[in-house]
Amino acid sequence: MNTTTPHVRRTNTRHVLIAGLLAVMVLIVLASLVRPNTGPGQAGLRIDADDAALVADGRALYVSHCASCHGADLAGAPDWQTPLATGAMPAPPHDASGHTWHHDDAYLIAVTREGGAAFTPGRPNGMPGFAGTLSDREIVAVLSYIVSTWPPDIRQAQARMNAP
């Protein structure tokens, strides 16, 4: 014999729904905290395409670590906008024809450090992370070299994304 009244069942159901909604909200907050750090306070790292020594170091590092995928001329893989059989995208160009300049410094540093998969959850991504291979200064040097090759208008557009 069921002695629970309809009012008590409704109250229990309401409590379960509220608890479920709170749990979902907590998961969303926790997931946002796990996202790779791409904020402006990221250890004060800044790309500097006007620092000749940094750009020279970056060019050498680019040749040895990046050119095999992104091209010695920064032109990217052929047909870079068509997904590979794996579903991953080919290496994009880093010259003005690509989309690299559409991102702020913090994002470019983070994706180079952590790899593309950190930024494309659920999708294959062939961009490796260089955290164990290059120091933060070396990552900034590579990116400084890349930025140094862009025309002034593209450099200015990208620089505006870094303004506080």
C-alpha positions as CSV (number, residue, x, y, z in Angstrom):
1,M,0.0,0.0,0.0
2,N,1.4,3.4,-1.0
3,T,1.1,5.9,1.7
4,T,2.8,8.7,-0.2
5,T,0.5,11.5,-1.1
6,P,0.5,13.1,-4.5
7,H,1.8,16.4,-3.0
8,V,4.8,14.7,-1.4
9,R,5.7,13.0,-4.7
10,R,5.4,16.3,-6.6
11,T,7.7,18.0,-4.0
12,N,10.2,15.1,-4.3
13,T,10.2,15.4,-8.1
14,R,10.7,19.1,-7.9
15,H,13.7,18.6,-5.5
16,V,15.2,16.1,-7.9
17,L,14.8,18.4,-10.8
18,I,16.3,21.3,-9.0
19,A,19.2,19.2,-7.8
20,G,19.8,18.0,-11.4
21,L,19.8,21.5,-12.7
22,L,22.3,22.6,-10.0
23,A,24.5,19.6,-10.9
24,V,24.5,20.6,-14.6
25,M,25.4,24.2,-13.7
26,V,28.3,23.0,-11.5
27,L,29.6,20.9,-14.3
28,I,29.4,23.8,-16.8
29,V,31.4,26.0,-14.4
30,L,34.0,23.3,-13.8
31,A,34.3,22.7,-17.6
32,S,35.0,26.4,-18.1
33,L,37.7,26.3,-15.5
34,V,39.5,23.4,-17.3
35,R,39.6,25.2,-20.7
36,P,43.2,26.0,-21.7
37,N,44.4,29.4,-20.5
38,T,44.1,31.9,-23.3
39,G,43.6,35.0,-21.2
40,P,45.7,38.2,-21.5
41,G,47.4,37.5,-18.1
42,Q,49.1,34.4,-19.5
43,A,52.5,34.9,-17.9
44,G,52.8,38.3,-19.6
45,L,53.9,36.7,-22.9
46,R,53.7,38.9,-25.9
47,I,54.6,38.4,-29.6
48,D,57.0,41.1,-30.8
49,A,57.5,41.2,-34.5
50,D,59.7,44.3,-34.2
51,D,62.4,42.6,-32.0
52,A,65.0,41.6,-34.7
53,A,66.8,39.1,-32.5
54,L,63.5,37.4,-31.4
55,V,62.4,37.2,-35.0
56,A,65.7,35.7,-36.2
57,D,65.5,33.1,-33.4
58,G,61.9,32.4,-34.4
59,R,62.8,31.9,-38.1
60,A,65.3,29.3,-37.2
61,L,62.9,27.5,-34.9
62,Y,60.1,27.7,-37.4
63,V,62.3,26.1,-40.1
64,S,63.2,23.2,-37.7
65,H,59.8,22.7,-36.0
66,C,57.0,24.1,-38.2
67,A,58.0,24.3,-41.9
68,S,57.5,20.6,-42.5
69,C,53.7,21.0,-42.0
70,H,53.1,24.7,-42.6
71,G,55.6,25.2,-45.4
72,A,59.0,27.0,-45.5
73,D,57.1,29.9,-47.2
74,L,54.3,29.8,-44.5
75,A,51.8,28.9,-47.3
76,G,50.4,25.8,-45.4
77,A,49.5,22.4,-46.8
78,P,48.1,22.2,-50.3
79,D,44.3,22.3,-50.2
80,W,44.4,23.2,-46.5
81,Q,40.7,24.0,-46.3
82,T,39.6,20.4,-47.2
83,P,39.5,17.9,-44.3
84,L,41.8,14.9,-44.5
85,A,40.4,11.3,-44.4
86,T,40.9,11.4,-40.6
87,G,38.6,14.4,-40.3
88,A,41.5,16.6,-39.3
89,M,42.2,19.8,-41.2
90,P,45.6,20.1,-43.0
91,A,48.1,22.6,-41.7
92,P,46.9,26.1,-42.5
93,P,49.1,28.8,-43.9
94,H,50.6,31.3,-41.5
95,D,51.0,34.0,-44.1
96,A,48.4,36.7,-44.7
97,S,46.2,34.4,-46.7
98,G,45.5,32.2,-43.7
99,H,43.6,32.7,-40.5
100,T,46.4,32.9,-38.0
101,W,46.1,36.6,-37.8
102,H,42.5,36.4,-36.8
103,H,43.6,35.3,-33.2
104,D,45.1,37.3,-30.4
105,D,48.6,36.6,-29.0
106,A,47.4,34.6,-26.0
107,Y,45.4,32.2,-28.2
108,L,48.3,31.7,-30.6
109,I,50.7,31.0,-27.7
110,A,48.3,28.6,-26.0
111,V,47.5,26.6,-29.2
112,T,51.2,26.3,-30.0
113,R,52.0,25.3,-26.5
114,E,49.1,22.9,-25.9
115,G,48.3,21.7,-29.4
116,G,45.3,22.0,-31.6
117,A,43.3,19.2,-29.9
118,A,43.0,21.3,-26.7
119,F,40.9,23.7,-28.8
120,T,38.9,21.3,-31.0
121,P,37.4,18.8,-28.5
122,G,35.7,16.0,-30.3
123,R,37.4,16.7,-33.6
124,P,40.7,15.2,-34.8
125,N,43.5,17.8,-34.9
126,G,47.0,17.2,-36.2
127,M,48.6,20.2,-34.5
128,P,51.0,18.9,-31.9
129,G,51.6,20.8,-28.6
130,F,55.2,22.1,-28.3
131,A,55.2,22.5,-24.5
132,G,57.7,19.7,-24.0
133,T,59.8,20.8,-27.0
134,L,59.9,24.6,-27.1
135,S,60.1,27.0,-24.1
136,D,57.6,29.8,-23.9
137,R,60.2,32.2,-25.2
138,E,60.9,30.0,-28.2
139,I,57.1,29.7,-28.9
140,V,56.9,33.5,-28.7
141,A,59.9,33.7,-31.0
142,V,58.3,31.5,-33.7
143,L,55.1,33.5,-33.5
144,S,57.1,36.8,-33.7
145,Y,58.7,35.5,-36.9
146,I,55.4,34.6,-38.4
147,V,53.8,38.0,-37.5
148,S,56.9,39.8,-38.9
149,T,56.0,38.4,-42.4
150,W,52.5,39.9,-42.5
151,P,51.8,43.2,-44.3
152,P,51.3,46.3,-42.0
153,D,47.5,46.3,-42.2
154,I,47.3,42.6,-41.2
155,R,49.7,43.2,-38.3
156,Q,47.7,46.2,-37.1
157,A,44.4,44.2,-37.3
158,Q,45.9,41.4,-35.2
159,A,47.5,43.8,-32.8
160,R,44.2,45.4,-32.0
161,M,43.0,42.1,-30.7
162,N,45.6,42.3,-28.0
163,A,44.6,45.7,-26.7
164,P,43.6,45.6,-23.0
